[in-house]
Amino acid sequence: MKISADAVKRFLLKSLQSKRKTLRSLGVFAFATVVFCVPVRSDSSTQKIFESASVALKNGDYQAAEAGFRKVLQAEPKNVGAMSNLGVVYSRTLRYARAIEIYKRALSFSPREQGVLLNLGLVYLKQDDYGRAQSYFARLHRIDPKNAQAANLLATCLVYGGEPARALEVLEPLTDSNPDPATLYLLGVAYSRSGRTKAGEQVFARLLTNTSTKAQASFLLGQAYYDSARFEEAEQAFKSALEVDPKFAGAHRELGKVFISLRHREEAEKELRTALGQDAEDASAIYFLGALYVQSGEYQRSLPLLELAHKVTPDSWAAAYYLGKAKLRLNDMNSAVPLLREAAELNPDEPAVFYLLATGLKALGRSEEAKAALRRVAELHATSLEAEKKALRDANVVGTR
C-alpha cells in the first residue's frame, strides 16, 4: 500500500480533530491550543511575515507557517508571539519535544503568559504526562481561579496522576451551579478513586438521568470503568452509548479497546473496523487495529496501518515498536532494526523492545550491538528469556488496560 504525502496530511489533520473530540468527551473539553495573533515590537516587514504565517497556521499549512515564524524569530529572537505560534505548529504536527522546548523558551521571556501555560500543559497532557502538565495548569489556575477550563484540566491531571483527593478540592466548587457533564464525570472518577464509591455512583447516576446527554454520559461512564479495569461494565456502558447514538464519536474504537483487554480478538477487530468505517482517518483506531494484527501474528496486514501511524506520530514508541516487530517477524531486518532502535530511544525502560532489537541485530551479524541490547534487558531486571516469554504471553496492545 503506497501512502502519498497528501494522504498523510489528510490523516494528520483528521487524527488531530478526532483526538480533540475524544478528549473533550473525557473532560478536556476545550482542547484547542491558543494561537497568538499579534507579534511583539515588530517592524512593518516582520509584521507582514508574522501575519502571513498566522494565516498559513489558520489554514493548516504548517510548513509555510513554520517557515514564516522562523523568519520572524531570526529578526526578533525574543518575539514571544512567534515562539508560541511555532509551538502550536510543532504540537499540531505531533513534534512534542520541539513544542515543549519553544514554549519553555517563550515562558522564559513571559512567565505569566496564560496562552503559553495552557499550550505547554496540553502538550504534556497529550502524552499522558500528568505530572508535568499539572504544574502548568496549576499555575494557570492560580493566575485565574475562575477559569473553568484551567480547573478541569488541572483536575484531569490530578485524577489520572494519582491525586484524586486533591482533584476533589478543585472540582467540588465547580458543581455548585450547573456543571457540565465533563466536570461531573471527573468528579465521579475522583470520588471513586478516593474510595468514596457511593458518592461516585451518585454522580454517575446524575449524569445518566439527563436524556439529552445520555450517550455522552454512557461514554464517559465507560471510560471510568475502563480506566478502573472493570471491562465488562465498560463494555455495557459503551454499548449503551451506541444504542442512543450509533455514530457517537469514538465509542466503537473504545469498545474495541475493551475487547482487546478482554482478549476477544474478533470482536475487537470488528469494532475497530466499524470505527474506521465511520472515520477512515481515526488515528487511534488505525494504531490499535495495526497493533492488534501484530499481536495476532497477522504481520502483513498490520504494515499499511502501522506505517501510517508511525509516520504521523513520530514520538510514539509503541507505533515504532509494533512496526519494527512486524518487519522483524517478516524477516525484513534492515527495516526492523532502525524502528526498534527508535522505539528503544523513545522508551528506554521496556525490555521487550531491547530483546527484539537484539534479535534483529544478531540476525544482521552485529553481535556486539546485540550483546549491548541484551545487557540493557538485564539492567531492566529481566533475562532475555523472560522478556521473550512476556512478549509472547502478553496479548494486550500497548495503550490498552
TIZA-580495 format. One record per residue (C-alpha): residue in three letters; x, y, z negated. Coordinates in nm, 2 decimals, decimal comma, always signed. Last residue first. Layout:
@type=ala | x=X | y=Y | z=Z
...
END
This chain:
@type=arg | x=-0,55 | y=-0,15 | z=-3,01
@type=thr | x=-0,49 | y=-0,06 | z=-2,65
@type=gly | x=-0,21 | y=+0,17 | z=-2,52
@type=val | x=+0,03 | y=-0,11 | z=-2,43
@type=val | x=-0,18 | y=-0,39 | z=-2,29
@type=asn | x=-0,27 | y=-0,68 | z=-2,51
@type=ala | x=-0,20 | y=-1,04 | z=-2,43
@type=asp | x=+0,10 | y=-1,06 | z=-2,66
@type=arg | x=+0,21 | y=-1,42 | z=-2,65
@type=leu | x=+0,46 | y=-1,39 | z=-2,37
@type=ala | x=+0,62 | y=-1,06 | z=-2,48
@type=lys | x=+0,64 | y=-1,17 | z=-2,84
@type=lys | x=+0,80 | y=-1,50 | z=-2,74
@type=glu | x=+1,05 | y=-1,31 | z=-2,52
@type=ala | x=+1,14 | y=-1,08 | z=-2,81
@type=glu | x=+1,18 | y=-1,37 | z=-3,04
@type=leu | x=+1,41 | y=-1,54 | z=-2,80
@type=ser | x=+1,62 | y=-1,22 | z=-2,76
@type=thr | x=+1,66 | y=-1,20 | z=-3,13
@type=ala | x=+1,47 | y=-0,93 | z=-3,33
@type=his | x=+1,58 | y=-0,68 | z=-3,58
@type=leu | x=+1,59 | y=-0,38 | z=-3,35
@type=glu | x=+1,97 | y=-0,39 | z=-3,35
@type=ala | x=+1,94 | y=-0,75 | z=-3,21
@type=val | x=+1,75 | y=-0,62 | z=-2,92
@type=arg | x=+2,01 | y=-0,34 | z=-2,87
@type=arg | x=+2,27 | y=-0,61 | z=-2,86
@type=leu | x=+2,07 | y=-0,78 | z=-2,59
@type=ala | x=+2,10 | y=-0,46 | z=-2,38
@type=ala | x=+2,47 | y=-0,44 | z=-2,44
@type=lys | x=+2,50 | y=-0,80 | z=-2,33
@type=ala | x=+2,32 | y=-0,73 | z=-2,01
@type=glu | x=+2,55 | y=-0,43 | z=-1,94
@type=glu | x=+2,85 | y=-0,66 | z=-1,98
@type=ser | x=+2,70 | y=-0,93 | z=-1,75
@type=arg | x=+2,61 | y=-0,71 | z=-1,45
@type=gly | x=+2,56 | y=-1,01 | z=-1,22
@type=leu | x=+2,24 | y=-0,89 | z=-1,08
@type=ala | x=+2,04 | y=-1,16 | z=-1,25
@type=lys | x=+2,21 | y=-1,06 | z=-1,58
@type=leu | x=+2,10 | y=-0,70 | z=-1,53
@type=gly | x=+1,74 | y=-0,81 | z=-1,48
@type=thr | x=+1,73 | y=-1,03 | z=-1,78
@type=ala | x=+1,90 | y=-0,77 | z=-2,00
@type=leu | x=+1,63 | y=-0,52 | z=-1,89
@type=leu | x=+1,36 | y=-0,77 | z=-1,98
@type=tyr | x=+1,51 | y=-0,81 | z=-2,33
@type=phe | x=+1,56 | y=-0,43 | z=-2,36
@type=val | x=+1,19 | y=-0,36 | z=-2,28
@type=ala | x=+1,07 | y=-0,63 | z=-2,51
@type=pro | x=+1,28 | y=-0,48 | z=-2,80
@type=glu | x=+1,08 | y=-0,15 | z=-2,81
@type=asp | x=+1,27 | y=+0,12 | z=-3,00
@type=pro | x=+1,45 | y=+0,30 | z=-2,72
@type=asn | x=+1,12 | y=+0,43 | z=-2,57
@type=leu | x=+1,18 | y=+0,68 | z=-2,29
@type=glu | x=+1,54 | y=+0,56 | z=-2,24
@type=ala | x=+1,43 | y=+0,20 | z=-2,24
@type=ala | x=+1,14 | y=+0,27 | z=-2,00
@type=glu | x=+1,39 | y=+0,43 | z=-1,76
@type=arg | x=+1,62 | y=+0,13 | z=-1,79
@type=leu | x=+1,33 | y=-0,09 | z=-1,71
@type=leu | x=+1,25 | y=+0,11 | z=-1,40
@type=pro | x=+1,61 | y=+0,12 | z=-1,29
@type=val | x=+1,64 | y=-0,26 | z=-1,34
@type=ala | x=+1,31 | y=-0,36 | z=-1,16
@type=ser | x=+1,39 | y=-0,21 | z=-0,82
@type=asn | x=+1,72 | y=-0,39 | z=-0,77
@type=met | x=+1,58 | y=-0,70 | z=-0,95
@type=asp | x=+1,30 | y=-0,76 | z=-0,70
@type=asn | x=+1,25 | y=-1,12 | z=-0,82
@type=leu | x=+0,86 | y=-1,09 | z=-0,82
@type=arg | x=+0,88 | y=-1,13 | z=-1,20
@type=leu | x=+1,13 | y=-0,84 | z=-1,21
@type=lys | x=+0,91 | y=-0,61 | z=-1,00
@type=ala | x=+0,61 | y=-0,68 | z=-1,22
@type=lys | x=+0,82 | y=-0,61 | z=-1,54
@type=gly | x=+0,95 | y=-0,29 | z=-1,39
@type=leu | x=+0,60 | y=-0,17 | z=-1,31
@type=tyr | x=+0,49 | y=-0,27 | z=-1,66
@type=tyr | x=+0,78 | y=-0,09 | z=-1,82
@type=ala | x=+0,77 | y=+0,22 | z=-1,61
@type=ala | x=+0,40 | y=+0,26 | z=-1,68
@type=ala | x=+0,46 | y=+0,20 | z=-2,05
@type=trp | x=+0,75 | y=+0,45 | z=-2,08
@type=ser | x=+0,51 | y=+0,72 | z=-1,96
@type=asp | x=+0,70 | y=+1,05 | z=-1,91
@type=pro | x=+0,69 | y=+1,01 | z=-1,53
@type=thr | x=+0,31 | y=+1,00 | z=-1,53
@type=val | x=+0,21 | y=+1,08 | z=-1,17
@type=lys | x=+0,45 | y=+0,85 | z=-1,00
@type=his | x=+0,43 | y=+0,57 | z=-1,27
@type=ala | x=+0,05 | y=+0,55 | z=-1,24
@type=leu | x=+0,08 | y=+0,54 | z=-0,86
@type=glu | x=+0,34 | y=+0,26 | z=-0,86
@type=leu | x=+0,13 | y=+0,09 | z=-1,13
@type=leu | x=-0,18 | y=+0,07 | z=-0,92
@type=pro | x=+0,00 | y=-0,03 | z=-0,60
@type=leu | x=+0,20 | y=-0,30 | z=-0,78
@type=ser | x=-0,06 | y=-0,47 | z=-1,00
@type=arg | x=-0,20 | y=-0,70 | z=-0,73
@type=gln | x=+0,15 | y=-0,83 | z=-0,66
@type=tyr | x=+0,21 | y=-0,91 | z=-1,03
@type=glu | x=-0,10 | y=-1,11 | z=-1,10
@type=gly | x=+0,05 | y=-1,28 | z=-1,41
@type=ser | x=-0,24 | y=-1,19 | z=-1,63
@type=gln | x=-0,03 | y=-0,94 | z=-1,84
@type=val | x=+0,08 | y=-0,78 | z=-1,51
@type=tyr | x=-0,29 | y=-0,76 | z=-1,39
@type=leu | x=-0,39 | y=-0,60 | z=-1,72
@type=ala | x=-0,11 | y=-0,34 | z=-1,67
@type=gly | x=-0,25 | y=-0,24 | z=-1,33
@type=leu | x=-0,60 | y=-0,22 | z=-1,47
@type=phe | x=-0,49 | y=-0,02 | z=-1,77
@type=tyr | x=-0,29 | y=+0,23 | z=-1,55
@type=ile | x=-0,57 | y=+0,28 | z=-1,30
@type=ala | x=-0,83 | y=+0,32 | z=-1,57
@type=ser | x=-0,61 | y=+0,59 | z=-1,74
@type=ala | x=-0,55 | y=+0,79 | z=-1,42
@type=asp | x=-0,92 | y=+0,79 | z=-1,31
@type=glu | x=-0,86 | y=+0,85 | z=-0,94
@type=ala | x=-1,13 | y=+0,63 | z=-0,79
@type=asp | x=-1,39 | y=+0,78 | z=-1,02
@type=gln | x=-1,72 | y=+0,59 | z=-1,04
@type=gly | x=-1,58 | y=+0,28 | z=-0,86
@type=leu | x=-1,27 | y=+0,32 | z=-1,07
@type=ala | x=-1,48 | y=+0,29 | z=-1,39
@type=thr | x=-1,65 | y=-0,01 | z=-1,24
@type=arg | x=-1,31 | y=-0,16 | z=-1,17
@type=leu | x=-1,21 | y=-0,10 | z=-1,53
@type=glu | x=-1,53 | y=-0,26 | z=-1,65
@type=lys | x=-1,50 | y=-0,57 | z=-1,43
@type=glu | x=-1,13 | y=-0,62 | z=-1,51
@type=ala | x=-1,21 | y=-0,61 | z=-1,89
@type=glu | x=-1,50 | y=-0,85 | z=-1,85
@type=glu | x=-1,26 | y=-1,10 | z=-1,67
@type=arg | x=-0,99 | y=-1,06 | z=-1,93
@type=his | x=-1,19 | y=-1,10 | z=-2,25
@type=arg | x=-0,90 | y=-1,10 | z=-2,49
@type=leu | x=-1,10 | y=-0,89 | z=-2,74
@type=ser | x=-0,84 | y=-0,62 | z=-2,72
@type=ile | x=-0,87 | y=-0,62 | z=-2,34
@type=phe | x=-1,25 | y=-0,62 | z=-2,37
@type=val | x=-1,22 | y=-0,30 | z=-2,58
@type=lys | x=-1,00 | y=-0,14 | z=-2,31
@type=gly | x=-1,27 | y=-0,23 | z=-2,05
@type=leu | x=-1,53 | y=-0,06 | z=-2,27
@type=glu | x=-1,31 | y=+0,25 | z=-2,28
@type=arg | x=-1,30 | y=+0,25 | z=-1,90
@type=his | x=-1,67 | y=+0,19 | z=-1,86
@type=ala | x=-1,75 | y=+0,47 | z=-2,10
@type=gly | x=-1,50 | y=+0,72 | z=-1,95
@type=ala | x=-1,76 | y=+0,96 | z=-1,81
@type=phe | x=-2,12 | y=+0,85 | z=-1,87
@type=lys | x=-2,24 | y=+0,71 | z=-1,54
@type=pro | x=-2,49 | y=+0,46 | z=-1,68
@type=asp | x=-2,63 | y=+0,72 | z=-1,92
@type=val | x=-2,86 | y=+0,60 | z=-2,19
@type=glu | x=-2,78 | y=+0,23 | z=-2,15
@type=leu | x=-2,41 | y=+0,33 | z=-2,09
@type=ala | x=-2,39 | y=+0,49 | z=-2,43
@type=ser | x=-2,54 | y=+0,19 | z=-2,59
@type=lys | x=-2,29 | y=-0,03 | z=-2,41
@type=phe | x=-2,01 | y=+0,18 | z=-2,56
@type=ala | x=-2,16 | y=+0,14 | z=-2,91
@type=gln | x=-2,20 | y=-0,24 | z=-2,86
@type=glu | x=-1,84 | y=-0,29 | z=-2,76
@type=ala | x=-1,72 | y=-0,07 | z=-3,04
@type=glu | x=-1,90 | y=-0,29 | z=-3,28
@type=glu | x=-1,74 | y=-0,60 | z=-3,14
@type=phe | x=-1,40 | y=-0,42 | z=-3,14
@type=arg | x=-1,38 | y=-0,31 | z=-3,50
@type=ala | x=-1,01 | y=-0,22 | z=-3,46
@type=ser | x=-1,06 | y=+0,11 | z=-3,66
@type=asp | x=-0,97 | y=+0,31 | z=-3,35
@type=tyr | x=-1,22 | y=+0,10 | z=-3,15
@type=tyr | x=-1,49 | y=+0,17 | z=-3,41
@type=ala | x=-1,44 | y=+0,54 | z=-3,40
@type=gln | x=-1,42 | y=+0,54 | z=-3,02
@type=gly | x=-1,75 | y=+0,35 | z=-3,00
@type=leu | x=-1,90 | y=+0,61 | z=-3,23
@type=leu | x=-1,78 | y=+0,88 | z=-3,00
@type=phe | x=-1,94 | y=+0,70 | z=-2,70
@type=ser | x=-2,26 | y=+0,65 | z=-2,90
@type=ala | x=-2,27 | y=+1,02 | z=-2,99
@type=gln | x=-2,21 | y=+1,12 | z=-2,63
@type=ala | x=-2,49 | y=+0,90 | z=-2,50
@type=lys | x=-2,72 | y=+1,01 | z=-2,78
@type=thr | x=-2,66 | y=+1,38 | z=-2,73
@type=ser | x=-3,00 | y=+1,48 | z=-2,62
@type=thr | x=-3,15 | y=+1,20 | z=-2,84
@type=asn | x=-3,03 | y=+1,37 | z=-3,16
@type=thr | x=-3,06 | y=+1,10 | z=-3,42
@type=leu | x=-2,74 | y=+0,93 | z=-3,32
@type=leu | x=-2,51 | y=+1,21 | z=-3,46
@type=arg | x=-2,69 | y=+1,21 | z=-3,79
@type=ala | x=-2,64 | y=+0,83 | z=-3,81
@type=phe | x=-2,27 | y=+0,89 | z=-3,75
@type=val | x=-2,26 | y=+1,14 | z=-4,04
@type=gln | x=-2,44 | y=+0,90 | z=-4,27
@type=glu | x=-2,20 | y=+0,62 | z=-4,18
@type=gly | x=-1,91 | y=+0,83 | z=-4,27
@type=ala | x=-2,06 | y=+0,92 | z=-4,61
@type=lys | x=-2,12 | y=+0,56 | z=-4,67
@type=thr | x=-1,76 | y=+0,47 | z=-4,58
@type=arg | x=-1,59 | y=+0,72 | z=-4,81
@type=gly | x=-1,25 | y=+0,53 | z=-4,80
@type=ser | x=-1,07 | y=+0,83 | z=-4,66
@type=arg | x=-1,05 | y=+0,67 | z=-4,32
@type=ser | x=-1,43 | y=+0,65 | z=-4,31
@type=tyr | x=-1,48 | y=+1,01 | z=-4,43
@type=ala | x=-1,23 | y=+1,14 | z=-4,17
@type=val | x=-1,39 | y=+0,93 | z=-3,89
@type=gly | x=-1,73 | y=+1,08 | z=-3,98
@type=leu | x=-1,59 | y=+1,43 | z=-3,99
@type=leu | x=-1,42 | y=+1,39 | z=-3,66
@type=tyr | x=-1,75 | y=+1,28 | z=-3,51
@type=leu | x=-1,94 | y=+1,56 | z=-3,67
@type=thr | x=-1,70 | y=+1,81 | z=-3,52
@type=ala | x=-1,73 | y=+1,65 | z=-3,18
@type=pro | x=-2,11 | y=+1,65 | z=-3,20
@type=asp | x=-2,13 | y=+2,03 | z=-3,25
@type=pro | x=-2,18 | y=+2,17 | z=-3,60
@type=asn | x=-2,50 | y=+2,37 | z=-3,67
@type=ser | x=-2,44 | y=+2,57 | z=-3,99
@type=asp | x=-2,24 | y=+2,44 | z=-4,29
@type=thr | x=-2,06 | y=+2,18 | z=-4,09
@type=leu | x=-1,74 | y=+2,39 | z=-4,01
@type=pro | x=-1,66 | y=+2,42 | z=-4,38
@type=glu | x=-1,64 | y=+2,04 | z=-4,41
@type=leu | x=-1,39 | y=+2,01 | z=-4,12
@type=val | x=-1,07 | y=+2,17 | z=-4,26
@type=glu | x=-1,08 | y=+2,03 | z=-4,61
@type=leu | x=-1,20 | y=+1,70 | z=-4,46
@type=ala | x=-0,89 | y=+1,69 | z=-4,24
@type=arg | x=-0,67 | y=+1,70 | z=-4,56
@type=ala | x=-0,84 | y=+1,38 | z=-4,68
@type=pro | x=-0,79 | y=+1,22 | z=-4,33
@type=glu | x=-0,41 | y=+1,25 | z=-4,34
@type=gly | x=-0,29 | y=+0,96 | z=-4,13
@type=gly | x=-0,20 | y=+1,14 | z=-3,81
@type=tyr | x=-0,52 | y=+1,04 | z=-3,64
@type=val | x=-0,74 | y=+1,24 | z=-3,89
@type=leu | x=-0,48 | y=+1,52 | z=-3,95
@type=cys | x=-0,41 | y=+1,57 | z=-3,58
@type=thr | x=-0,78 | y=+1,58 | z=-3,49
@type=ala | x=-0,84 | y=+1,82 | z=-3,79
@type=leu | x=-0,59 | y=+2,06 | z=-3,65
@type=leu | x=-0,75 | y=+2,05 | z=-3,31
@type=asn | x=-1,09 | y=+2,10 | z=-3,47
@type=ala | x=-0,97 | y=+2,40 | z=-3,67
@type=ala | x=-0,79 | y=+2,55 | z=-3,37
@type=gln | x=-1,11 | y=+2,53 | z=-3,16
@type=ala | x=-1,33 | y=+2,67 | z=-3,44
@type=asn | x=-1,11 | y=+2,98 | z=-3,47
@type=lys | x=-1,24 | y=+3,14 | z=-3,80
@type=pro | x=-0,91 | y=+3,07 | z=-3,98
@type=asp | x=-0,72 | y=+3,29 | z=-3,72
@type=ile | x=-0,35 | y=+3,32 | z=-3,80
@type=arg | x=-0,36 | y=+3,03 | z=-4,05
@type=his | x=-0,54 | y=+2,81 | z=-3,79
@type=leu | x=-0,28 | y=+2,89 | z=-3,52
@type=arg | x=+0,00 | y=+2,80 | z=-3,76
@type=ala | x=-0,18 | y=+2,47 | z=-3,85
@type=phe | x=-0,24 | y=+2,41 | z=-3,47
@type=tyr | x=+0,14 | y=+2,44 | z=-3,42
@type=ser | x=+0,24 | y=+2,21 | z=-3,71
@type=gln | x=-0,03 | y=+1,96 | z=-3,62
@type=ala | x=+0,11 | y=+1,90 | z=-3,27
@type=arg | x=+0,44 | y=+1,79 | z=-3,42
@type=gly | x=+0,28 | y=+1,53 | z=-3,65
@type=tyr | x=+0,01 | y=+1,42 | z=-3,40
@type=asp | x=+0,25 | y=+1,31 | z=-3,13
@type=asp | x=-0,03 | y=+1,14 | z=-2,93
@type=gln | x=+0,14 | y=+1,24 | z=-2,61
@type=lys | x=-0,14 | y=+1,47 | z=-2,50
@type=leu | x=-0,13 | y=+1,61 | z=-2,86
@type=tyr | x=+0,23 | y=+1,72 | z=-2,82
@type=val | x=+0,14 | y=+1,91 | z=-2,50
@type=leu | x=-0,17 | y=+2,05 | z=-2,68
@type=gly | x=+0,03 | y=+2,19 | z=-2,97
@type=leu | x=+0,25 | y=+2,37 | z=-2,72
@type=asn | x=-0,05 | y=+2,52 | z=-2,54
@type=leu | x=-0,22 | y=+2,64 | z=-2,86
@type=leu | x=+0,10 | y=+2,80 | z=-3,00
@type=val | x=+0,16 | y=+2,96 | z=-2,66
@type=gly | x=-0,19 | y=+3,10 | z=-2,65
@type=gln | x=-0,17 | y=+3,23 | z=-3,01
@type=glu | x=+0,16 | y=+3,43 | z=-2,96
@type=arg | x=+0,27 | y=+3,46 | z=-3,32
@type=pro | x=+0,64 | y=+3,37 | z=-3,27
@type=ser | x=+0,69 | y=+3,60 | z=-2,96
@type=phe | x=+1,05 | y=+3,58 | z=-2,85
@type=ser | x=+1,14 | y=+3,24 | z=-3,00
@type=leu | x=+0,78 | y=+3,14 | z=-2,91
@type=ala | x=+0,86 | y=+3,17 | z=-2,54
@type=arg | x=+1,16 | y=+2,95 | z=-2,58
@type=lys | x=+0,95 | y=+2,70 | z=-2,76
@type=tyr | x=+0,71 | y=+2,70 | z=-2,47
@type=ile | x=+0,99 | y=+2,65 | z=-2,22
@type=glu | x=+1,13 | y=+2,35 | z=-2,40
@type=ile | x=+0,79 | y=+2,19 | z=-2,47
@type=ala | x=+0,69 | y=+2,22 | z=-2,11
@type=arg | x=+1,02 | y=+2,07 | z=-1,99
@type=ala | x=+0,97 | y=+1,76 | z=-2,21
@type=tyr | x=+0,61 | y=+1,74 | z=-2,10
@type=arg | x=+0,66 | y=+1,71 | z=-1,73
@type=leu | x=+0,30 | y=+1,59 | z=-1,68
@type=thr | x=+0,23 | y=+1,81 | z=-1,37
@type=arg | x=-0,03 | y=+2,01 | z=-1,57
@type=ser | x=+0,22 | y=+2,05 | z=-1,86
@type=tyr | x=+0,50 | y=+2,17 | z=-1,64
@type=val | x=+0,28 | y=+2,43 | z=-1,47
@type=val | x=+0,14 | y=+2,54 | z=-1,80
@type=gly | x=+0,49 | y=+2,58 | z=-1,93
@type=leu | x=+0,58 | y=+2,79 | z=-1,63
@type=asn | x=+0,28 | y=+3,00 | z=-1,73
@type=ser | x=+0,42 | y=+3,05 | z=-2,08
@type=met | x=+0,77 | y=+3,14 | z=-1,96
@type=ala | x=+0,63 | y=+3,39 | z=-1,71
@type=gly | x=+0,41 | y=+3,55 | z=-1,98
@type=val | x=+0,70 | y=+3,56 | z=-2,23
@type=asn | x=+0,93 | y=+3,75 | z=-1,99
@type=lys | x=+1,26 | y=+3,74 | z=-2,17
@type=pro | x=+1,47 | y=+3,64 | z=-1,88
@type=glu | x=+1,33 | y=+3,92 | z=-1,66
@type=ala | x=+1,47 | y=+3,91 | z=-1,30
@type=gln | x=+1,56 | y=+3,54 | z=-1,31
@type=leu | x=+1,25 | y=+3,48 | z=-1,52
@type=val | x=+1,03 | y=+3,63 | z=-1,25
@type=lys | x=+1,19 | y=+3,41 | z=-0,98
@type=arg | x=+1,12 | y=+3,11 | z=-1,20
@type=phe | x=+0,76 | y=+3,21 | z=-1,23
@type=gly | x=+0,73 | y=+3,22 | z=-0,85
@type=ala | x=+0,90 | y=+2,89 | z=-0,78
@type=glu | x=+0,68 | y=+2,72 | z=-1,04
@type=ala | x=+0,36 | y=+2,87 | z=-0,90
@type=ala | x=+0,45 | y=+2,77 | z=-0,54
@type=gln | x=+0,51 | y=+2,40 | z=-0,65
@type=tyr | x=+0,20 | y=+2,41 | z=-0,87
@type=asp | x=-0,04 | y=+2,49 | z=-0,60
@type=gly | x=-0,34 | y=+2,42 | z=-0,83
@type=asn | x=-0,54 | y=+2,72 | z=-0,71
@type=lys | x=-0,51 | y=+2,90 | z=-1,05
@type=leu | x=-0,14 | y=+2,83 | z=-1,05
@type=ala | x=-0,10 | y=+2,97 | z=-0,70
@type=val | x=-0,29 | y=+3,29 | z=-0,80
@type=ser | x=-0,06 | y=+3,32 | z=-1,10
@type=ala | x=+0,24 | y=+3,28 | z=-0,88
@type=ser | x=+0,12 | y=+3,57 | z=-0,66
@type=glu | x=+0,06 | y=+3,79 | z=-0,96
@type=phe | x=+0,40 | y=+3,72 | z=-1,10
@type=ile | x=+0,57 | y=+3,79 | z=-0,77
@type=lys | x=+0,37 | y=+4,11 | z=-0,73
@type=gln | x=+0,47 | y=+4,22 | z=-1,08
@type=thr | x=+0,84 | y=+4,14 | z=-1,01
@type=ser | x=+0,82 | y=+4,38 | z=-0,71
@type=ser | x=+0,64 | y=+4,65 | z=-0,91
@type=asp | x=+0,87 | y=+4,64 | z=-1,21
@type=ser | x=+0,78 | y=+4,41 | z=-1,50
@type=arg | x=+0,75 | y=+4,50 | z=-1,87
@type=val | x=+0,57 | y=+4,18 | z=-1,97
@type=pro | x=+0,36 | y=+3,98 | z=-1,73
@type=val | x=-0,02 | y=+3,98 | z=-1,74
@type=cys | x=-0,24 | y=+3,68 | z=-1,66
@type=phe | x=-0,12 | y=+3,42 | z=-1,91
@type=val | x=-0,29 | y=+3,09 | z=-1,86
@type=val | x=-0,42 | y=+2,92 | z=-2,18
@type=thr | x=-0,44 | y=+2,54 | z=-2,16
@type=ala | x=-0,78 | y=+2,37 | z=-2,12
@type=phe | x=-0,85 | y=+2,12 | z=-2,39
@type=ala | x=-1,15 | y=+2,29 | z=-2,54
@type=phe | x=-1,34 | y=+1,98 | z=-2,65
@type=val | x=-1,05 | y=+1,81 | z=-2,84
@type=gly | x=-1,32 | y=+1,63 | z=-3,03
@type=leu | x=-1,32 | y=+1,29 | z=-2,87
@type=ser | x=-1,56 | y=+1,39 | z=-2,59
@type=arg | x=-1,35 | y=+1,68 | z=-2,50
@type=leu | x=-1,05 | y=+1,45 | z=-2,49
@type=thr | x=-1,23 | y=+1,23 | z=-2,24
@type=lys | x=-1,33 | y=+1,52 | z=-2,01
@type=arg | x=-0,98 | y=+1,67 | z=-2,03
@type=lys | x=-0,83 | y=+1,33 | z=-1,93
@type=ser | x=-1,06 | y=+1,30 | z=-1,63
@type=gln | x=-0,97 | y=+1,65 | z=-1,51
@type=leu | x=-0,60 | y=+1,57 | z=-1,55
@type=ser | x=-0,65 | y=+1,25 | z=-1,36
@type=lys | x=-0,83 | y=+1,43 | z=-1,08
@type=leu | x=-0,55 | y=+1,68 | z=-1,03
@type=leu | x=-0,28 | y=+1,40 | z=-1,03
@type=phe | x=-0,48 | y=+1,18 | z=-0,80
@type=arg | x=-0,53 | y=+1,45 | z=-0,55
@type=lys | x=-0,16 | y=+1,53 | z=-0,55
@type=val | x=-0,06 | y=+1,16 | z=-0,53
@type=ala | x=-0,30 | y=+1,11 | z=-0,23
@type=asp | x=-0,15 | y=+1,42 | z=-0,06
@type=ala | x=+0,20 | y=+1,28 | z=-0,11
@type=ser | x=+0,10 | y=+0,96 | z=+0,06
@type=ile | x=+0,10 | y=+0,62 | z=-0,11
@type=lys | x=+0,16 | y=+0,32 | z=+0,11
@type=met | x=+0,00 | y=+0,00 | z=+0,00
END
